[in-house]
């Protein structure tokens, strides 16, 4: 996803959508693992943190699917590509940080969550702006 050039828009959009679907699948696996493996070993508050990570992973995985589909439909749009990159980065930082916090019990991992959350806020704002700009260019 390092490059999102005009001539690779359809292919890149498909790759972004596939990444989003993979992230959702991994969230479902993480949720199941949380119920069966993690729940008995951590406190209720730690399990709640784990569940938050799972939910946000699903939301942003679906956001990646959406961004990928839009890129396939409209061709590459710079803001949509940056939005997708930030959504993926947010999953890594926010969810990864929270999963590691719960599993290891080490508070150090919590430092990554705010960076991931910020990446998501910017990603969704850029997605909104990208949609606004793209819709302005579409003739009725």
N, C-alpha and C positions, 0 to 999 in steps of 0.2 A: 504494500500500500504506500510505498515511498513515493511513487509517482502516480499522478492522476491526470495525465495529459489528455487533450482532446481526442487524439487518434486511438486512445486506449479506453475511452469512456465506457463502452458497452461491456467490454471484458472486465474492466476494473470494477464497475458497478456490480457485476455478478460475483466477483471475488469478495467485495465488501458485504454483500447480502449473505454469501455463504459463511463468512466469518461471523456475522451476526447470528446466524442459525446455529453455528457451532458453539458460540458463547451461551446461547439459550440452552442447548443440550447439556453443556457442562454445568450450567446452573441447576438444571434438574437433577443431574448426578450429585452435585454438591448438596442439594436439598435432601436427597435420599440418604446420602452419607451422614448428614447432620442428624436426621431422625434415627438412623440405625447405629452409627458409630460414635458420633460426637455427643449426643444428648446425655448419655449415661456418665460421661466423664467430665462434664463442665457444669458450672452453675447455670441457673435459669437466665440470669442477666447475660452471661457469655453466650448462651444459646440464642438469646434474642439478638445479640450483635451478629451472630452467624446468619440468622434468618434475614436480617436487614441486608447483609451482603448478597444473599441469594436473590432476594427480591430486586435489588437494584441492578444486579447482573442481568436478570431477565429483561427489565425495562430497557436497559441500554443495549442489550443484544437485539431486541426488537427495533430499537432506534437505528442500529446498524443495518438491519434488514431493510428498513424504510429508506435510509440514505442510499443504499445500494440500488434499490429499485428505482429511486428517483434519478440516480446517475445513469442507469440503463435507459430510462425513458427520455430524459432531457439532455443526455450527453454530460460530459464533465462540467461541473460548475465548481469553481475554486472553493467557495464557502461550504458546499456540500462535502467536498473531499476533506477539508480541514475538520469539519464537524465529525465526520466518520473517524478520522484519526484520533481526535480528542475523546470520542466515546470509547474507543478501544483502549486508549491510554488510561482513561478513568476506570475502566473495569480492572485493568492490571493493578493500578495503584490503590483504589478504594477497596474493591472486593478482595484483592490479593492481600492487602494490608490487614483487613479485618479477619479474613480466614486465618492468616498466620498468627494474629493476635490471640484468637480463640484457641487454636490448636496448640500453640507453644506456650501461651500464658505470658509471653514477653511483651510488655507495654511498648517497647521500641517500635513495633510494627504499626501501632496506631498513628504514628506520625505521617504515614503515607495517605491515610484516608482523606484529610482535608485537600490534599493536592488532587486526588482523584475526583473528589466532589466538585472542586473548582473547575477541573477539566470538563466535567459533565455540564455544569452550568454554562460555560462558554460554548460547548458543543451544541447544546440545545438552542442557545441564542443565535449561533451562527446558522444552524439548520433553519430556524424561523426566518432569519434575514435572507438566507439563500432561497427559500421557498418564495418569499415576498418578491425578491428580484426576478426569479425565474417566471413567476406568474405574471409579472409586469411585461415580460418579453413575449409571452404567448398571445397570439392573435386569436380573437374570438370569431 
